[in-house]
Amino acid sequence: MTYAPGPYGWGHPPAPPPPKPGVIPLAPLDLNHVLSGAFGAYRRNWKALLGMALASYALAAVVVVGLGAAGWAALSGPWEAMGDPSSTGDADLSDLTPLFLGLTGLWLLFVLGTLVATGLLHGAVAVVVQEAVLGRRVGFGTVWRRAWSRLGPVLGTVVLPALAGLVPVLLGLFGLCLVLGAMIASIDSAGDGAGLAVTGLLVLLLSTATMPVAVWIWVRFSLAPTAAVVESAGTLTAMRRSARLVRGSWWRVFGYTLVMALIVGGVSFAVQMVISVATQASVFGTPLAQHATPGTVFASVGTLVVTGGLLQLLTQLVLGPLLPLASGLLYVDLRIRKENLAPVLAATART
């Protein structure tokens, strides 16, 4: 019997393929492996992942709406008293302070609820990746318990890199405010806003310059949520672990993540365009052309806007786990490349 030329030359059998107990082969991964593995893990565990997304964001929504309703009820008395036409006092800007503080509190509650839901989803994805690589399926209850038990460290690994991304955004907003202030000043008195405008443009340039740094930080720590769950590591330990794994492979991690982000963004954009076209067709179609009244127009538009918003939210919930799944598989890939994790995974899968 003769063999085709293998890695050791003629006369030797070709090397056997790497074992594949789960969604990926236990060997260094290429882009096709990462993408197919992410979609395969989603397909095998879609009930648990979609259930976690719905449960986490629904829980955050209940908390935010409940606390927001309580805060609004507490502020409704002073607000109604100030808007009473029988009141003889003049309204002052300081009278709006409770309202501004209340709205700021509601916004902070919304941000906090969104962060908690995002942390739960990242933890759930890490649990699914850990089991999907070994060829195992996990139920919703197991995913929920393990994700909730690691919520603190995972939340820290999500929040701290996100703070770096806020820097260019805040600088950009500040620069726009300066430019607008310069425009207003130039209208009131010609030439007085030139210095303010230059400062605003410089701040905008600084915002643009800090964006690559924010992206670099985000990619460097993108594997930290998975490390926090798989290795039961604290926030800072998981971030250091991610930095060590990404070192020397930053462009590869960035490229693979960007491809998955473009796929998710493209599908989301296509769904939003279909919803937008359907909404416009329904509003300006024949139902409103006959016997249309302001009330029916308002009801139709309002119903379509709410329906479109819910469909877009559902699209985000469905597509949300894909990007963390790709990051989780990149974590496994880098450990296989740098720490020879493949034999350990193969032995674990056989047990």
N, C-alpha and C positions, 0 to 999 in steps of 0.2 A: 504494500500500500504506500502510495506517495502522498505527500502533503504539499499544499501550496506554500509559497514562501511566507513564513510568519515573522515575528519579531526577532527570532534567533536564526533566520536563514532557511534554506531549503532542507527538507527532511525532518523538520520539527513541526508538530501540530500548532495551529494558531492558538493564541492565548484565549482562554475561555472568557466569555463576557462577564462583567461584574454582576454580582447578585442584585436582584431588584425585588425585595420583599414588599415594597410599597409603591409610592407614586414616582420615585426617582431611583435610578441605579446608584448603588453605593460606590461612587467614583466621582472624580472631579466633574462638575456639571458645566455644560455650555448653555447658551441662551435658550435653545429649544427645550432642554431638560427643565430649566427653571420655569418657563412659561407653561409647558405641558404639565409639570408637576403641580404648579399652583392651581391650574384649572382642574386637574385630577383630584387634588385634595378638596377643592370646593365641591366637586361633583359627588364625592364619596361622603362628605360631611355637611351637605348644604342645609340640612334641617337644623343641626346644632349651630352652624354659623349664622344663618338667617334668624334663628330663634334668639341667639345672643344679641344680634344687632337690634332686633325689635324690642327685646326685653330691656336692654341697657338704655336705649334712647327713650323708650316709654317710661321707664323708671325716672330718668332725669327730667322728662317733661312733666311728670306728675309732681315731682318735688318743686320744680321751678314754678309751675302754675299755682300750686298750693301756697307756697311762700309769697309769690307775687300777688295773689288775691288777698292774702292777709295784709301785706304791705299797702296795697292800694286802698283797702278798706280803712286802714289807719290814717291815710292821707286824704281820704275823700272829704272828711269834715272841714279841715282848713281850706281845701281847694274850693269847695262849694260856697263856703262863707266869703271867700275873696271874690268869687264870681257872682255873688248875690247883687242884683241891681238896686236893691233897697239900701245897700251899704253906703254910708256917707263918706267913708274914708277913701283916700286915694290909694290906688294900688302902687306898691313899691317893689323894686326888683328883689329886695330881701324877702318879700313875701313868697317868692317863687322858690326859695332855697329848699324847703321841704320837698317840693315836687321834683326839683333837680336831683336831690339826694336819693329820693325814692326811685326815680328812673335809673340812676346810676347803680343803685343796689339791684334792681331788676336785671340790668345788663350784666352785672357781675354774677348774679345767680345763673343766668343763661350760660355764661362762659364756663362757670364751674360745673354745671350739669353736663355741658357738652364734653368737657375734659374727662369727667368721670365715665361717661358713656364710651368715649374714645379709648380710655385706659382699659375698660372691661373688654372691649372688642379686640384690642391688641393682645391682651392676655389670653382670650379665647382662641385667637388665631395661632398663638405660640403653642398652646396645648394641642390643637389640631395638627400642626406641623410635626410636633414631636411624635405623635402617634401615627400619622399618615406615612411618614418615612419608614416606619416599621410594618406597614400594611395593616394597621389596626384602625377600626372605626370607634368613635367615642360618642356617647349620647349627650343630650343637652344638660342633664343634671351633673354629670362629671365635669363637663366643660365649665359650667357655671361655678361650681365649687372651687375648682382649681384656679379659675380666672379671678374670682373674688378674693381668694386667699393671697394672691400676689398683686392685688390692686395697687397698694401703696408704692412698692418699688417700680411697677410698670408705669404708674402715673407720673412718677418722678422722671423716668427716662423719656416720657413723652413731652412733659412740660419744659424741662430745662433746655433741650435743643430748640424747642419752639420759641423760647425767649430770644434766642439769637435771631430768629426770623422776624421778630417784631421790630428789631432795630431799624432796618431799612424802611419798614412801613411807617413807623413813627417819625423818622426823619423826613420821609416824603410828605407826610401830612403837615409837619411843621413847616417845611419849605413852601408848600402850597399856601399855607396860611400867611406866610410872609409875603409871597408874591401878590396874593389878593389884597393884603394890607397896603402894599405899595401902590397897587392900582387905585384903591380908594383914596389914598393920600394924594396921588397925582391928580385925581379929579377935584379934590378940595383946593389944593394949592399946587400949581404946576412946579415940577422939579423937586419937590420935597420927598418923593418916594423912590428916588433913584438908588440911594444906598440900601434901603430896605429890599428893593427888587434884586440887587446884586447879591445881598446876603441870602435871600430866598433861593436864587439860582444855584449858589454855592452849596447850600444845604441839599438841594435836589441832586446835585452832582455827587455829593457825599453819600446820599441814599443809594444812588446807582452803584457807587463803588463798593458799598458794603454788601450788596446782594450776593456776589460770588463767595464772600466769606461766610455768609449765612448758609448758602447751599453746601459749602465744604463742611461746615459743622454738622449740618443735618445728615449728610451722607456718612460722615465719620461715626455718628452715634445711632445710625438707623437700625443696627442689629441689637441695640441694648434691650428693647422690650422682650425679644426672644430669649436673650441671655438671662434676663431677670426671672423668667418662668422656668426655662429648661434647667438652669444651674442654681435656681433658688438664691440668686444673688441680690444684694441691695442695690439701690439706685446708682451710687457712685461706682461700685464694683462692676455692675453691668455696663456702665458707660465706658469704664477703662477696658473692659473685656472687648467691647465693640471696637474701640479705637485700635486695640492690638490686632484684631482680626482684619480690619479694613486696611491697616497699614500695608502699603505696597500693592493694594488691589482697589484703590479708590476709584479709578476711572472705570474699572470693570463693574463695580457695584453701582456706580452712578449710571452707567449705560444701561445695564439690565433693568434698574429701577425706572429709568426714564422710559424705556420701551413699554413696560407694564403701565406706567402712568399715562402714556399716550393712548394705549389701548382702552383703558378705563375712561379717560377723558373723551376719546372719540365716540365710544358707545353712549356715554352720558350726553354728549352734545347732540348726537343723532336722535336720541329719545326726546330731548328738549325741543329740537326743531320739529319733530312730528307733533308733539303736544301743542307747540305754538301755532303750527299750520292748522291743526284741527280746531284750536280755539278760535282763530280768526275766521275760519270757514263757517263755524257754527254761529258766531256773532253776526257776521255780515251776510249770512245765507238767507234762504227764503223764509225761515220761520219768523224772522224779524221784519221781513218786507211786508207782511200782511198783518194788519190790525196791531201794529207795534205801538206800545205806549211807553212812556218813560219808566213806569214800574216794571214792565216785562223786560225791557232792555237791561235795567239795573239787575233784575233777578237773574237773567240769563248770563250776563257778564260775570256777576258775582259767583254764580255756580261754577262756571267754567274756570275762573281764576282759582277757586278753592280746589276743584278737581285736578287742574293742572299742577298746582303746588303739591298736592298729595301724591300724584304720580311721580313728580320729580323727586320728592323725598323718598318714595319707595325705590326709585332707581338708585339713589345714592346708598340706601341701605343694602340693596342687593349687590352693588358693585364694590361697596366699601371694603370687604375682606380681601379682595384680590391683591392690592398693593402690599399689605402686611404679609400675605402668604408668600409673595415673591421675596420679601426681605427675610422671612423665616427660612426659606430654602437657601438663600445666599449665606445665611449663618451656618447651615449644615454644610454647604459646599466649602466654605473657607475652613471649617474645622476638619473636613476630610483632607483638604489640601495641606494644611499646616500642622495638623495634630494626628493624622492617620486615624481618623475616627471610624472609617469604614469597617474594619474588622470588629470593632466593638458593637457597632450597629447590627452587623450581620449576626453576631453571636446573640445579641439581645432579641433579634427577630426570630431566632430559632427556638427560644425558650417559651 
